């Protein structure tokens, strides 16, 4: 008994701290919310009203009786919008609807109109004292005035149309409160401020809609159907691992409380090395659709937590990947937008919407040739030799092109591509024939090891896809990892450590394999017509409150 009382006291103290937003040891300070900032007495007033009327504000949900089957607004409009005449009531069509009150209009003390929303669609409910059974005038008025915009309710009645032709449910029973909304939903004033929107995401979705999240669900479903129709097997590889590799990016690092002792564990930056080991194990066509984590900044095109799709196909070439990329994105645009031409949201006030055409063959740019054309002085360098870093850095400096330290050949070349080539890629464009030094996991196009059998797909100036024929020579892979290790020792902490276990796996023979990876969030943002990746994520990470 004493122990139970102690637990109750601790719980009460925790609630008090949470309500006052007091810091608790070992727990990050709570971010401010619209609810916590609302000092109006609405909550207390509503609780008093419920008590006075004997309303149970949080009843246990019970299914309606069979003579009032639940119908959604979407079902009602689809089935009856064209079947009913204006002014006609159908007492034989008994049903119930449930959802959130979007608006409430009091036409008189004996007549109320509600717009109820469920799953993005609304239906009008007409509540007249004349039709509601067993409810006197005072009870009718006080009950309907107790219901406010934002409340979750259920209405029972029959179907019909008003004299103005609006499909409506004409209530025959008192409106049932399922859950009250204790704060004002800013439907009229709007919710525009970015910080308020994403710190109160549930409210943002109520006010601004959830189109981007619905597009996300359709895109993920399309990708899976596309790959499974081509006999790919979906798998899950480790998210938390003692190894980090498959991409150049700074990882998130943590430690296990028990199982691994002091061994650091990493949130994965890419699933590539695991997926290729599955191909070695005999899974010839494999893919993973999942989250990656990179310890980097946040902007319109980057988020530390993001979704990718990677697939690996044995006995395939770069041409196979190019064809699959065009087929997937062309079909996806048609499926989601009803056309292979997609209009962008525009990047800023100076750059308006652009029509992106996935229906035409994608353009192609030879990266090495384009760099030589823009910078003839590059021809005097061996751009695949790490010893050329000082000369290449001097070329960038002479052109007033900045590149963060440490300077390595891949970093400097990537900066040149971003400066000279990526701005040319508004329409879908394949960048091919990168300098081999930029692609440590890719096969080379030639025996001289000058260019990689690789492409990147850029759309609207942003990278969407990275793909290549996989290097499967364990000796050469070890050599390339060793070159990367030198860059890491020079201070480039985005370069992954030497992964000898993966090289050991290659000694069991990786078939000729083509690998492909796509940033799913960027595709969703394009198809949903939004500018920032956070719009496509249910709960994007936010910086801590400055207060």
Long-range contacts (C-beta under 8 A, 24 or more apart in sequence): 28-544, 29-544, 29-545, 31-199, 31-542, 31-544, 31-545, 32-199, 32-545, 32-547, 33-199, 33-200, 34-183, 34-196, 34-200, 34-203, 35-182, 35-183, 35-200, 38-183, 38-184, 42-182, 42-183, 42-184, 43-182, 43-183, 46-146, 46-148, 46-180, 46-182, 49-146, 50-146, 50-180, 53-142, 53-143, 53-146, 55-143, 55-146, 55-177, 56-177, 57-177, 57-179, 57-180, 58-179, 59-176, 59-177, 59-178, 61-178, 64-96, 64-154, 64-156, 67-94, 68-94, 68-95, 68-96, 68-156, 69-95, 69-96, 70-95, 70-96, 70-97, 70-98, 71-95, 71-96, 71-97, 72-97, 72-118, 72-119, 72-121, 73-97, 73-99, 73-116, 73-117, 73-118, 73-119, 73-121, 73-122, 73-123, 74-118, 74-119, 74-120, 74-121, 76-123, 76-159, 76-167, 76-169, 77-121, 77-123, 77-167, 80-159, 80-167, 81-167, 84-159, 84-160, 84-161, 84-167, 85-161, 86-161, 86-162, 86-163, 86-164, 86-165, 87-161, 87-162, 87-163, 88-160, 88-161, 89-158, 89-159, 89-160, 89-161, 89-170, 90-158, 90-159, 90-160, 91-158, 92-158, 93-158, 93-159, 93-160, 94-156, 94-157, 94-158, 95-156, 95-157, 95-158, 95-159, 95-169, 96-154, 96-155, 96-156, 96-157, 97-123, 97-125, 97-154, 97-155, 97-169, 98-152, 98-153, 98-154, 98-155, 98-178, 99-123, 99-152, 99-153, 100-150, 100-151, 100-152, 100-153, 100-181, 100-206, 101-147, 101-148, 101-149, 101-150, 101-151, 101-152, 101-153, 102-149, 102-187, 103-149, 103-187, 104-144, 104-147, 104-148, 104-149, 106-144, 106-145, 109-137, 109-140, 109-141, 110-137, 110-140, 110-141, 112-144, 114-147, 114-153, 114-155, 114-175, 116-153, 116-155, 120-209, 120-210, 120-214, 123-167, 123-168, 123-169, 124-162, 124-166, 124-167, 124-168, 124-169, 125-155, 125-157, 125-168, 125-169, 125-170, 125-171, 125-175, 126-162, 126-168, 126-169, 126-170, 126-171, 127-155, 127-171, 127-175, 128-170, 128-171, 131-157, 131-170, 131-171, 131-172, 132-171, 132-172, 132-173, 132-174, 133-172, 133-173, 134-174, 135-174, 140-174, 143-174, 143-175, 144-175, 146-177, 147-175, 147-177, 148-180, 148-181, 149-181, 149-184, 149-185, 149-187, 150-180, 150-181, 150-183, 150-184, 150-185, 150-206, 151-177, 151-178, 151-179, 151-180, 151-181, 152-177, 152-178, 152-179, 152-180, 152-181, 153-177, 153-178, 154-178, 195-542, 198-534, 198-540, 198-542, 199-542, 199-545, 201-538, 201-539, 211-528, 212-524, 212-525, 212-528, 212-530, 212-535, 212-536, 213-536, 213-538, 215-336, 215-524, 215-527, 215-528, 215-536, 216-524, 216-528, 216-536, 218-335, 218-336, 219-332, 219-336, 219-520, 219-523, 219-524, 219-527, 220-289, 220-520, 222-331, 222-332, 222-335, 222-336, 223-289, 223-309, 223-328, 223-332, 223-520, 224-289, 226-327, 226-328, 226-331, 226-332, 227-287, 227-309, 227-311, 230-285, 230-324, 231-285, 232-285, 232-286, 232-287, 232-311, 232-313, 233-283, 233-285, 233-286, 233-287, 234-286, 234-287, 234-288, 234-289, 235-275, 235-278, 235-283, 235-286, 235-287, 235-288, 236-288, 236-290, 237-268, 237-271, 237-274, 237-275, 237-278, 237-288, 238-268, 238-274, 239-267, 239-268, 239-290, 239-291, 239-293, 240-265, 240-266, 240-267, 240-268, 241-265, 241-266, 241-268, 242-266, 243-273, 243-499, 243-501, 244-268, 244-269, 244-496, 244-497, 245-269, 245-270, 245-272, 245-273, 245-496, 245-497, 245-499, 245-502, 246-270, 246-271, 246-272, 246-273, 246-274, 246-441, 246-496, 247-272, 247-294, 247-496, 248-410, 248-492, 248-494, 248-495, 248-496, 249-294, 249-295, 249-296, 249-494, 250-294, 250-295, 250-296, 250-493, 250-494, 251-293, 251-294, 251-295, 252-293, 252-294, 252-295, 252-304, 267-293, 268-292, 268-293, 269-293, 269-294, 269-496, 270-308, 270-310, 270-517, 271-308, 271-310, 272-310, 272-441, 272-515, 272-517, 273-499, 273-502, 275-310, 275-311, 275-312, 275-515, 276-312, 276-470, 276-502, 276-505, 276-510, 276-513, 276-515, 277-502, 277-505, 278-312, 279-312, 279-314, 279-510, 279-511, 279-513, 280-505, 280-506, 280-508, 280-509, 280-510, 284-313, 284-314, 284-315, 284-511, 285-311, 285-312, 285-313, 285-314, 286-311, 286-312, 287-311, 287-312, 289-520, 298-534, 298-541, 298-543, 300-347, 300-531, 300-532, 300-533, 301-462, 301-522, 301-533, 302-533, 303-521, 303-533, 303-534, 303-537, 303-540, 303-541, 304-541, 305-537, 305-541, 306-519, 306-520, 306-521, 306-533, 307-519, 307-520, 307-521, 308-517, 308-518, 308-519, 308-520, 309-517, 309-518, 309-520, 310-515, 310-516, 310-517, 310-518, 311-515, 311-516, 312-470, 312-513, 312-514, 312-515, 312-516, 313-513, 313-514, 313-515, 313-516, 314-511, 314-512, 314-513, 315-511, 315-512, 315-513, 316-512, 316-513, 316-514, 317-469, 317-514, 318-453, 318-454, 318-455, 318-467, 318-468, 318-469, 318-514, 320-514, 321-455, 321-467, 321-514, 321-516, 322-362, 322-430, 322-455, 324-516, 325-362, 325-457, 325-465, 325-467, 325-516, 326-358, 326-361, 326-362, 326-428, 329-358, 329-428, 329-464, 329-523, 330-358, 330-359, 332-523, 332-527, 333-358, 333-527, 336-527, 337-527, 342-526, 342-527, 343-529, 344-460, 344-526, 344-529, 345-525, 345-529, 345-530, 345-531, 346-531, 347-460, 347-461, 347-531, 354-426, 354-460, 356-426, 356-427, 356-428, 356-459, 356-460, 356-526, 357-427, 357-428, 358-428, 360-427, 362-427, 362-428, 362-429, 362-430, 362-457, 363-425, 363-427, 363-428, 363-429, 363-430, 364-429, 364-430, 364-432, 365-421, 365-424, 365-425, 365-429, 365-430, 365-431, 365-432, 366-432, 366-433, 367-417, 367-421, 367-431, 367-432, 367-433, 367-434, 367-435, 367-451, 368-433, 368-434, 368-435, 368-450, 368-451, 369-433, 370-420, 370-421, 371-413, 371-416, 371-417, 371-420, 371-421, 374-416, 374-420, 374-421, 375-399, 375-416, 375-420, 383-409, 383-413, 383-435, 383-437, 384-409, 384-435, 384-436, 384-437, 384-449, 384-450, 385-409, 385-437, 386-437, 386-483, 386-486, 386-487, 405-491, 406-487, 406-490, 406-491, 406-492, 408-487, 408-490, 408-492, 408-495, 409-435, 409-437, 409-438, 410-437, 410-438, 410-487, 411-492, 413-437, 413-438, 414-438, 422-458, 422-461, 422-463, 423-461, 425-458, 425-459, 425-460, 425-461, 426-459, 426-460, 426-461, 427-459, 428-457, 428-458, 428-459, 429-457, 429-458, 429-459, 430-455, 430-456, 430-457, 431-455, 431-456, 431-457, 431-458, 437-483, 439-468, 440-471, 440-480, 440-481, 440-483, 440-484, 441-468, 441-470, 441-471, 441-477, 441-480, 442-468, 442-469, 442-470, 442-471, 443-468, 443-469, 443-470, 443-471, 443-472, 459-526, 460-526, 462-522, 463-519, 463-522, 464-518, 464-519, 464-522, 464-523, 465-516, 465-517, 465-518, 465-519, 466-516, 466-517, 467-514, 467-515, 467-516, 467-517, 468-514, 468-515, 469-512, 469-513, 469-514, 469-515, 470-510, 470-512, 470-513, 470-514, 470-515, 472-506, 472-509, 472-510, 472-511, 472-512, 472-513, 473-506, 474-503, 474-504, 474-506, 474-507, 477-502, 477-503, 477-506, 478-503
